């Protein structure tokens, strides 16, 4: 299938085992779209070894590999994780991805678990009837705007498509 327009948002995530590593990218036309335009995957050999404080070294190559399969970069990329790792903007996976893409595409991080003192610098967003928030950070777009879009996306479903 050829995409005739640039997708509005693109959740991307990676997974790995001892023997292989994979990434997926789901292309949606709008924040509120319930059905994806397309799902892309990429599979590689054994992942890079985990290095404390450098988690991005495991996931970044996987995300870049799957993004190479997209005809045109999406209007926004959503990752499962953090863009920033603290209030002083220490770069996380999302910020590094934003830099590698020459800041051409905003990156929104949606994390399921709290990291450090994230409640003091992330925007918590509650999904559906859950009591546990997701933690939103962003590069290339105002984080409040990204959180508002996440809330709108989640209004249509019990859990977001990322």
C-alpha positions as CSV (number, residue, x, y, z in Angstrom):
1,X,0.0,0.0,0.0
2,X,1.3,3.4,-0.9
3,X,0.5,6.3,1.5
4,X,-0.9,9.2,-0.4
5,X,-0.5,11.6,2.5
6,X,1.9,12.0,5.3
7,X,0.6,10.3,8.4
8,X,-0.3,12.6,11.3
9,X,1.1,10.4,14.1
10,X,3.2,7.3,14.3
11,X,3.6,5.3,17.5
12,X,6.8,3.4,17.4
13,X,8.2,0.8,19.8
14,X,10.9,-1.9,20.0
15,X,11.2,-5.3,21.6
16,X,14.1,-7.7,22.0
17,X,15.2,-11.1,23.2
18,X,18.7,-12.6,23.5
19,X,18.6,-13.7,19.9
20,X,16.7,-10.9,18.0
21,X,15.4,-7.4,18.2
22,X,12.3,-5.9,16.5
23,X,10.6,-2.6,16.1
24,X,7.1,-1.6,14.9
25,X,5.7,1.6,13.7
26,X,2.0,2.1,13.4
27,X,0.9,4.9,11.1
28,X,-2.4,6.8,11.8
29,X,-4.0,9.6,9.8
30,X,-5.0,11.6,12.9
31,X,-4.7,11.6,16.6
32,X,-8.2,10.3,17.0
33,X,-8.1,7.7,14.2
34,X,-9.0,4.2,15.5
35,X,-7.7,2.3,12.5
36,X,-4.1,2.5,11.4
37,X,-3.2,3.4,7.8
38,X,-0.3,0.9,7.9
39,X,1.8,-1.1,10.3
40,X,5.5,-1.5,9.6
41,X,8.0,-3.9,11.3
42,X,11.7,-4.4,11.2
43,X,13.6,-7.4,12.7
44,X,17.3,-7.6,13.3
45,X,19.8,-10.0,15.0
46,X,20.8,-9.9,18.6
47,X,20.3,-6.5,20.2
48,X,23.0,-4.2,21.5
49,X,23.9,-5.0,25.0
50,X,22.2,-2.9,27.7
51,X,24.4,-0.1,29.0
52,X,23.2,1.6,32.2
53,X,22.4,5.2,31.5
54,X,22.3,4.6,27.8
55,X,19.1,2.7,27.1
56,X,18.7,4.6,23.8
57,X,21.7,2.6,22.4
58,X,19.5,-0.5,22.4
59,X,16.3,1.0,20.9
60,X,17.4,3.8,18.7
61,X,18.9,1.6,15.9
62,X,15.7,-0.4,15.9
63,X,13.4,2.6,15.6
64,X,15.6,4.1,12.9
65,X,15.4,0.8,10.9
66,X,11.6,0.7,11.0
67,X,11.3,4.5,10.2
68,X,13.4,3.9,7.0
69,X,10.5,1.9,5.7
70,X,8.2,4.9,5.9
71,X,7.8,6.6,2.6
72,X,7.7,10.1,4.2
73,X,8.4,10.9,7.8
74,X,5.2,11.2,9.8
75,X,4.1,14.6,11.2
76,X,4.8,13.3,14.7
77,X,6.5,10.2,16.3
78,X,5.2,8.8,19.6
79,X,7.6,6.6,21.5
80,X,7.0,4.3,24.5
81,X,9.4,6.1,26.9
82,X,10.8,9.4,27.8
83,X,12.0,12.3,25.6
84,X,13.7,14.0,28.6
85,X,15.1,12.3,31.7
86,X,14.9,15.2,34.1
87,X,13.7,18.8,34.6
88,X,17.1,20.0,33.1
89,X,16.3,18.3,29.8
90,X,18.9,15.5,30.0
91,X,18.2,13.7,26.7
92,X,16.4,10.4,26.7
93,X,15.5,8.1,23.7
94,X,13.0,10.6,22.3
95,X,15.3,13.6,22.5
96,X,18.1,11.7,20.8
97,X,15.7,10.4,18.1
98,X,14.6,14.0,17.5
99,X,18.2,15.1,17.1
100,X,19.1,12.2,14.8
101,X,16.1,13.2,12.6
102,X,17.5,16.7,12.4
103,X,14.6,18.0,14.4
104,X,12.3,17.6,11.4
105,X,9.7,15.6,13.3
106,X,8.3,16.3,16.8
107,X,8.8,13.4,19.1
108,X,6.3,12.7,22.0
109,X,7.3,10.3,24.8
110,X,4.5,8.5,26.5
111,X,5.9,6.4,29.4
112,X,4.0,4.0,31.5
113,X,6.3,4.0,34.5
114,X,7.5,6.8,36.6
115,X,11.2,7.6,36.2
116,X,13.0,9.4,39.1
117,X,11.1,12.5,40.1
118,X,9.1,12.5,36.8
119,X,6.0,13.9,38.5
120,X,7.8,17.2,38.9
121,X,8.7,17.6,35.2
122,X,6.4,15.4,33.1
123,X,2.8,15.9,32.3
124,X,0.7,13.1,33.8
125,X,-2.2,11.9,31.6
126,X,-4.8,9.5,32.9
127,X,-6.3,7.0,30.4
128,X,-9.9,5.8,30.6
129,X,-10.8,4.7,34.1
130,X,-7.2,3.9,35.0
131,X,-5.8,5.5,38.2
132,X,-2.2,5.2,36.9
133,X,-1.1,8.1,34.7
134,X,1.0,8.0,31.6
135,X,3.9,10.4,31.7
136,X,4.2,12.7,28.6
137,X,7.4,14.5,27.5
138,X,8.1,16.1,24.1
139,X,10.6,17.6,21.8
140,X,9.7,19.8,18.8
141,X,6.2,20.4,20.1
142,X,4.9,22.0,23.3
143,X,4.5,19.2,26.0
144,X,1.2,20.6,27.1
145,X,-0.1,20.4,23.5
146,X,1.2,16.9,23.2
147,X,-0.5,15.9,26.5
148,X,-3.8,17.5,25.3
149,X,-3.6,15.5,22.1
150,X,-2.9,12.3,24.1
151,X,-6.0,13.0,26.3
152,X,-8.1,13.5,23.2
153,X,-6.8,10.3,21.7
154,X,-7.6,8.4,24.8
155,X,-11.1,9.8,25.1
156,X,-12.2,7.4,22.3
157,X,-10.8,4.3,23.9
158,X,-9.9,2.7,27.2
159,X,-6.3,2.6,26.3
160,X,-4.3,4.6,23.7
161,X,-2.9,3.0,20.6
162,X,0.7,3.3,21.8
